[in-house]
């Protein structure tokens, strides 16, 4: 049965208000919660506080994102789950990178929060990146950096020599780099990972595949799907790249089901294999499509026919190894 975004957001509000478990949660997810609540590591948790953080991209964002989202909101969104999180940078103004890092380190050291590690913002080709890196390397809670490579960032930007040199430095300090780029730029990501074999990479959001293209018959949509499949399979061959199963829920159509997401998820799982995939919630950006619990519920359904060991690896075990987490 197709689920509408309006229904999901309505039920999400009911959970936040402390009402009974929302009916969009399937029997599978409810069973997961009842049987000891297996651990989930959310490797893509966004938090922002607009009272002090500057996020330039929000000026063009939909209203649902134009407010602060802090730890208390995340706890409401994940109520009833056994979940820990890796903070993901929120593309603050570059002059706030160190402030962001200091803030999230304190957050990760607070045992009252679900956040236990962080990937923070950085500019590998920035003039001060060497100093920034020394600052970041001092904090055990920081596992890597990300610079968003879509939007206004031109194609090929990540392949300029200075950028490549900065990403190589990350590997020298035991820090990873998240690849968040347009599907058409997957080849750039592949080339960057090849040029930096000693740096670990995380491909965000299933390579940003367009969910809607999978339901259309026009030539452009078919080309998008075929190119994404081909390029994702190619980058998956590199041993220093893992894939984050995340993000696609933000781009679902008005009516959708778990089956609509399955082709993207399954291609990622089959390409990267069970040992190089991790789960990411992408909250609160996921609210552009559906609540976080709806994403977890849908992914649970998609994974249901895979071996339990592979499911555990995706939900938590791979992330614990990759991010060197103590849980």
N, C-alpha and C positions, 0 to 999 in steps of 0.2 A: 504494500500500500504506500502511496506517495504521501510524504509529510510536507506540510507547508511551513515556511519560515515563521509566519505569524503564530501558528500553533506552538512551535518550539519555543519562541521567545515568551509566549504566554505562560507555558509550563515552567520555563526557567525562572520567571518572576515568582511563580508560586513556591518554588524551592527556596528562593532567597527570603521569602516572607515566612518561612518555617512551616509551610503546609505539608501535606502528605506527599510521598514520592510521586513525581510527575508521571503521567501515563505514557509519555513517549519513551520511557526507559523500557527496553525489552526484558523478557524473562532472563536472557543471558546475562545482562548487566546486573540485574537484581540478584541473580544467583552468585555472581562474582562478589558482590558486596556482602551477601549473607555468609558465604563460606570463607570466613577469615580475612576478607579484604586483601587479596594479594597486592604486593607493592607495585605502584606505578611510579616511574621516574619520568616526569614531564621535562623534556630537554629544551623547551621553548616557551618559557614563562615571561611575558612582558608585564612590567609594572611601570607606571609613571605618575608623577605628582605635579600637576600643572601650576601649583603654587610656587614652585621654584625651578622646575625643569622647562627647557625651551625645546619644543619639537616642531621645527618649521613645517614638516610635512602634514601636520594636523590641520593647517589652514584650509587644505583642500579635501580633508577627510569627511566621510559621512558623519552625521550628528551622533550616532551611537558611540563613536570613538572620541568625541570632543569633550571629554571630562577626565578626571583623574581616576586611575585604577590602581589601588594599593593592596597590600597584603590582606587586609580584612575582606576586601571584595573577592580576592582569589579564594580565600577560605570558604566563603559562601558558595562560590561557583563549584567547589570540589567537595562540598559537605557530604560525608558518608563514604568517602574514598580514602584509601591508604596511599597518600601521594606525597612525593618529594619533588622539588623542582630545581632546575638549572635556569637561572635568570638569563634572558636574552636581551641584548642592548636594544634601545628604542630609537635610535637615530637622532639623538640629541644634537644640538649645535656643537660643532667640534671643540669649542672652547670649554665645554662642560664635560668632556670625556673623563678627565681625572676626577672631577667631582662625582660623576656617575659611578666610577669605579670605587671610590672611597665609600660612597653610600651603600652600594650593594655588598661590599665586603663586610660592612657592619651588619647588614641584614643577614648575610649567610652565617655569621658568627652567633646570631641570636637563636637559641634553641627553641624559641617560641614560634618561629616562622618555618614554613615548609621549604624555603629557599636554602639550598646547601652549597651551591657553587654558582659561578657566573661566567658568561661570555660577554665581554664589554665592547664598546665602540672604539674604533681606532682607524687611522689612515696610514696604511703601510708605506705610502709614498710621501707622507708628510715630512716637513723639515724637522720637526721635533720628535719623529717616531722613535729614534734611538733612545732619547730620554724617557719617552712615554713607556717604552718597553722595559726599561730598568725599573720604573715605578710599578708596572704591572707584575713583573716577575717576583717582586717582593711579597706578593700576597698569595698565599697558598689556595685561597678560595677561587682565584681567577684561573680559568682553564683555557681561554682563548679569546680571540677578538673577531669582530665582524664589521665589514663595511658593505652596506647594501649596494649592489652593483646594477640595479635596474633603475627605473625612473629617469632622472636627468643624467645619470652616468653614461657616457658614450660607450658604444660597443668597442671592445678591445682595450679598455682602460686598464684592466687588471694585468695586461701583458706588457705594459711599459716597463723598462728595465728597473726603474726605481721601485715600482710596486713589487715586482718579482723579488728584488733584493730584500725588501721589508718582510715579505712573507717567508722567505728563507730564514730570516732572523727569528721569526716566531718558532720555527722548528728547533733552532739552536737553544731556545729557552723553554722547550717543552710545551709550547702553546699551540693551539689549533687555529684554523681559519675557517669560518663559515662562508660557504658559497651561496649567496642569495642573488640570483640573476634571472634574466629573461630566458625562456626556453630556447630561443634562437641563439643564446650565448653559451649554451652548454659546452660547445666546442672550445670556447675561451677558457672555461673552467677546467676542462680536461687538460688543455695545454699548460695552464698555470700549475696544476697538480703534477704534471710531468716535469716541469722545470724546477719544482720544489719537492723532490722525492722524500726528503727528511721531515717535511711538515705534514701533519695530519689535517685532513679536510673533512668538513661536514657539508653535504649537499642539502640545503634547506628545501622544505616544502615540495618534496618529490620532483625537484627540478622545475617547480612552478608550472606544471602541466595545466592546461585550460580544461576544466571539467566539461564545460559546455560544448567544446569542440567534438567530444566523443558522441554527441547526440545529433550532430548535423551531417548532412550528406553533401554539402557543397565542397568544391575542390580545395578551398583554403583551409577548411576544417580538417579534411582528410590529410592534407599536407602537414598541418600542425601535428596531428596525432602520429603520423608516420615518422616525422623528423624527431619529435620528442622521444618516441620509442627507440629509434636508432641511436640518437645521441646519448640518451640515458644509459642504454646498454653499453655504449662505448666507454663512458666515464666510469661505469661500474667495474671495468676490468682493471682499474688502477688500485693497487692494494692500500694506498694511503688515503682513500676516499670512502666514507660511509654515507648512508642516506638517511635523512630524517623524514619519517612518515608524518607529515604535518601540512598545514596550510591550505590544502585543497578544499576544506569545508567552507572557507571564506568565499569561495567562488561558485557555490552550488546555485542552480536555478531556484525559482520560487517553490516549485514542487520537486522533491527528490527523494531518493531512498539510498540505503547502504549499497544496493546493487549498482547504483550509478557511479559510486566511487570505486567499486571493486576493480575495474580494469586498470586504473592508475596504481592503486595500492599493490595489486598482485604483480604488475610488471616490475615495480620497484623491488618487491620481495624476491621475485624470481631472478632478477638481474644481479642484485647485490648479495643474495643468499642470506640465510638466517643469522649469521654472525656479524653482519655489517649494516644493520638497520636499527634505528632507535625511534621511540615515540616522541612527538612534540605536540603540545596542545595549541600553541599559537593564540592563547588567550591574552587580551580580549579581542584581538583582531578577528578571531574566529566568529565573533558575534555578527560580522557582516553576513554570515550565512546561517549560523546556528549556535546555540550554547555549547560550551565545552563538554557538558555531559552527553549531548547528542552526538558529538564527534567521537567520544570514547565508546558510546553505545554502538554506533555504526561500525567502528573499527573492530569492536568485539565480534560483531556479526560476521564481518568479512573474514576474520581470522579463525572462525569457529571450526572450520574443517581442517585446519593445519595442526600438526602435533603440538601437544601442550608445552613441550620443551621449547619449541620455536616461538610460541606465544610468550612464554616467560622471558625469552631473550629480547624480544621486541619491547615488551612493557617495562623491563627493568634491568635484566642481567647485562645486556650489551652496554647500556649507558653507564652502569656501575664500573665496568672495566674501562671503557673509553675515557670517561671523565674522572676516573680514579676516586670514586666516591666512597665514603664511609657511611653506611646506613644501618 
